[in-house]
Amino acid sequence: MNYPMSSNHESFLGRALALARKAWGNTHPNPMVGCVLVENDEIVAEGFHVRAGEPHAEVACLRNLGRSPLPGATLFVTLEPCSTMGRTPPCVEAILGAGIRRVVVGTRDPNPVHAGGGIDLLRDSGVEVIEQEGELAAECADLNLIYNHQIVRNEPFLALKLAVSADGKLAEKPGVASEVTGSEARADVMRWRRLFPAIAVGAGTVIVDDPRLTARLPDGEWCPRRIILDGKLSSVPESKPLPQVYSDEFREKTYVVTAFGSCPRRRAILADAGVPFRELRANAKGGFYLSEWKALCASEGLTGVFCEGGAIVARRLLEERLLDYLFWYESPKRFEHPEAPAAPPLQSFGLHYSRKTELGEDRLIRGHLS
Ligand SMILES: NC(=O)c1ccc[n+]([C@@H]2O[C@H](COP(=O)([O-])OP(=O)(O)OC[C@H]3O[C@@H](n4cnc5c(N)ncnc54)[C@H](OP(=O)(O)O)[C@@H]3O)[C@@H](O)[C@H]2O)c1
């Protein structure tokens, strides 16, 4: 018997997407996934993947139902169900075992181990699989920016975030902490900080801005892994109080990447403060190769890094073609000081699949780099 497709189709998948987002930033290295089960045009069970090692969304949803689905039930899931044994049994098996005959999939899993395999297995077993198209499908894929990249390339997803004035500046003048964007854009940055497992900045940004680099959200403050790129340890003062990233309650979540042979006194100060460091081969300029830092992140299992500048780090990452994604917050302010640090021009990034969001007086342009 065929059951008609609901006119609420998109709202059911939209609800699954909202459920997936409840695990924002908590599922690495796994994707965020949400799921609802619909019977007679009503959601009767919901589930989402809470964190790696816990049940996948489909299994959570079926468990929450607590009985067998009715004939004609449709499962809506934001990501193609997995088809191989991981830390948990494959979801395709759970779906078939529950007798579900129709599944709506938000987007295919780019993981080469699954990619289309889950959908094929379901179809081969007689299940009707409807693949979502259009903006909602794009949103389901966009939800897992970090996972989508890391699982295909087996390297961390490196995203650069810059807040830029209308005249292309990153700060009002040299050596001064500046507010480039307004409160809505800054709140948006907090949300992205909460998504990424790590944030990186250069020594210059620590010296000038003394940033906290935490995600300050309505439900509390969260600290990712904080990485300071500092070849000569110039961000470690010898006769002044230490910057926040080396002295606050989260200091053990900070590490400094430095070059072999950098200042022993400053290393000792870091060690006394309980801040670890990593050493990389020194290059001719007394710094280290950012490509080797990226490889270090991969070897430590970091799936994504939100790089927050400043100007020198942004340029080097761009020149060395190490960036995968750009978050470009554009402000209407103008900073006309002739020595204000400048961002590389937006056109130099070669953005594609970009999205624009208005955030009060500012706007965010974000997208993949070619
Ligand atoms: N608007 C924004 O989005 C934004 C974001 C961040 C910062 N900012 C602003 O940007 C300014 C700071 O930028 P900046 O260009 O002066 O500094 P920066 O990019 O934060 O840091 C540059 C320094 O980091 C170290 N470093 C970076 N890459 C390295 C490598 N591969 N090897 C070794 N060391 C490396 C070097 O320190 P050594 O020279 O000591 O070796 C380098 O001078 C501030 O005004 C800040 O307010 C704006």
The ligand as an SDF file (V2000), in Angstrom:
LIG
                    3D

 48 52  0  0  0  0  0  0  0  0999 V2000
   39.2420   42.4830   12.9020 N   0  0  0  0  0  0  0  0  0  0  0  0
   39.6270   41.2470   13.1200 C   0  0  0  0  0  0  0  0  0  0  0  0
   38.9780   40.2740   12.7300 O   0  0  0  0  0  0  0  0  0  0  0  0
   40.9130   41.0150   13.8730 C   0  0  0  0  0  0  0  0  0  0  0  0
   41.2050   39.7490   14.3460 C   0  0  0  0  0  0  0  0  0  0  0  0
   42.3940   39.5590   15.0250 C   0  0  0  0  0  0  0  0  0  0  0  0
   43.2400   40.6260   15.2110 C   0  0  0  0  0  0  0  0  0  0  0  0
   42.9160   41.8330   14.7580 N   0  0  0  0  0  0  0  0  0  0  0  0
   43.8280   42.9730   14.9030 C   0  0  0  0  0  0  0  0  0  0  0  0
   44.9970   42.6540   14.1930 O   0  0  0  0  0  0  0  0  0  0  0  0
   46.1080   43.2220   14.8880 C   0  0  0  0  0  0  0  0  0  0  0  0
   47.0770   42.1190   15.1860 C   0  0  0  0  0  0  0  0  0  0  0  0
   47.4940   41.5610   13.9860 O   0  0  0  0  0  0  0  0  0  0  0  0
   49.0140   41.3720   13.6470 P   0  0  0  0  0  0  0  0  0  0  0  0
   49.1010   41.1840   12.2040 O   0  0  0  0  0  0  0  0  0  0  0  0
   49.7870   42.4490   14.2950 O   0  0  0  0  0  0  0  0  0  0  0  0
   49.3590   40.0570   14.4550 O   0  0  0  0  0  0  0  0  0  0  0  0
   48.8930   38.5450   14.3370 P   0  0  0  0  0  0  0  0  0  0  0  0
   48.6200   38.1670   12.9450 O   0  0  0  0  0  0  0  0  0  0  0  0
   47.8680   38.2970   15.3640 O   0  0  0  0  0  0  0  0  0  0  0  0
   50.2000   37.8390   14.8440 O   0  0  0  0  0  0  0  0  0  0  0  0
   51.3450   37.9100   14.0750 C   0  0  0  0  0  0  0  0  0  0  0  0
   52.4940   37.3030   14.8380 C   0  0  0  0  0  0  0  0  0  0  0  0
   52.1990   35.9570   15.1790 O   0  0  0  0  0  0  0  0  0  0  0  0
   53.3800   35.2030   15.1030 C   0  0  0  0  0  0  0  0  0  0  0  0
   53.2200   34.2230   14.0390 N   0  0  0  0  0  0  0  0  0  0  0  0
   52.2550   34.1460   13.1390 C   0  0  0  0  0  0  0  0  0  0  0  0
   52.4980   33.1480   12.2520 N   0  0  0  0  0  0  0  0  0  0  0  0
   53.6370   32.6100   12.6290 C   0  0  0  0  0  0  0  0  0  0  0  0
   54.4400   31.5740   12.1170 C   0  0  0  0  0  0  0  0  0  0  0  0
   54.1240   30.8920   11.0370 N   0  0  0  0  0  0  0  0  0  0  0  0
   55.5610   31.2840   12.7350 N   0  0  0  0  0  0  0  0  0  0  0  0
   55.8700   31.9460   13.8290 C   0  0  0  0  0  0  0  0  0  0  0  0
   55.1920   32.9530   14.3560 N   0  0  0  0  0  0  0  0  0  0  0  0
   54.0720   33.2750   13.7620 C   0  0  0  0  0  0  0  0  0  0  0  0
   54.5050   36.1660   14.7420 C   0  0  0  0  0  0  0  0  0  0  0  0
   55.0890   36.6170   15.9230 O   0  0  0  0  0  0  0  0  0  0  0  0
   56.6470   37.0320   15.9570 P   0  0  0  0  0  0  0  0  0  0  0  0
   56.7710   38.1920   15.0140 O   0  0  0  0  0  0  0  0  0  0  0  0
   56.8880   37.3940   17.3640 O   0  0  0  0  0  0  0  0  0  0  0  0
   57.4080   35.8470   15.4920 O   0  0  0  0  0  0  0  0  0  0  0  0
   53.7560   37.2740   14.0470 C   0  0  0  0  0  0  0  0  0  0  0  0
   54.3970   38.5150   14.1020 O   0  0  0  0  0  0  0  0  0  0  0  0
   45.5750   43.8620   16.1070 C   0  0  0  0  0  0  0  0  0  0  0  0
   45.3810   45.2240   15.8490 O   0  0  0  0  0  0  0  0  0  0  0  0
   44.2540   43.1980   16.3100 C   0  0  0  0  0  0  0  0  0  0  0  0
   43.3410   44.0410   16.9690 O   0  0  0  0  0  0  0  0  0  0  0  0
   41.7730   42.0750   14.0840 C   0  0  0  0  0  0  0  0  0  0  0  0
  1  2  1  0
  2  3  2  0
  2  4  1  0
  4  5  1  0
  4 48  2  0
  5  6  2  0
  6  7  1  0
  7  8  2  0
  8  9  1  0
  8 48  1  0
  9 10  1  0
  9 46  1  0
 10 11  1  0
 11 12  1  0
 11 44  1  0
 12 13  1  0
 13 14  1  0
 14 15  2  0
 14 16  1  0
 14 17  1  0
 17 18  1  0
 18 19  2  0
 18 20  1  0
 18 21  1  0
 21 22  1  0
 22 23  1  0
 23 24  1  0
 23 42  1  0
 24 25  1  0
 25 26  1  0
 25 36  1  0
 26 27  1  0
 26 35  1  0
 27 28  2  0
 28 29  1  0
 29 30  1  0
 29 35  2  0
 30 31  1  0
 30 32  2  0
 32 33  1  0
 33 34  2  0
 34 35  1  0
 36 37  1  0
 36 42  1  0
 37 38  1  0
 38 39  2  0
 38 40  1  0
 38 41  1  0
 42 43  1  0
 44 45  1  0
 44 46  1  0
 46 47  1  0
M  CHG  2   8   1  16  -1
M  END
$$$$
